[in-house]
């Protein structure tokens, strides 16, 4: 198990180095490419209720997707993780800047006092953050396990879609029993179907 942990840390560092070598303009251009693919993706266009995330440093940013969801009359939901790290609640968020507070991961999360709770089984599609992925849907996150605990709670009918730059797609991700796969990966160049 220690060997896999070390390998995952090496992958995270390698992706970090690769992404830090990109200019802000390059990252923004790649992000726009991913956003455009998301809004050409039939499963996303058909979805009424969408789970998004607010990105950490080495994940694809979703602010543009959030803004465009309003134009498509989609309900946007964000997760709020309890500090116990064992539970998650979902909330409808109208404005990611006004309706969020800093959560236990030091990432903005929905403010329960401003946002309405949404049942997990209402989600049509879930956009899942990732630091690195392989074409089989193997995923590495930040290492805290929040999304590995969230993914199995999502309904079987909810498509689990990871967003990633091509530079984050690797030949193989080392997986442990608690690690969860995604169904689909969207990059700036392609859509990869694991299902």
Secondary structure, 3 states (H helix, E strand, C coil): CHHHHHHHHHHHHHHHHHHHCCCHHHHHHHHHHHHHHHCCCHHHHHCCEEEECCCCCCCCCCHHHHHHHHHCCCEEEEEEECCCCCCEEEEECCCCCCCEEECCCCCEEECCCCCEEECHHHCCEEEECCCEEECCCCEECCCCCHHHHHHCCCCCCCEEEEECCHHHEECCCCCCCCCCCCCEEECCCCEEECC
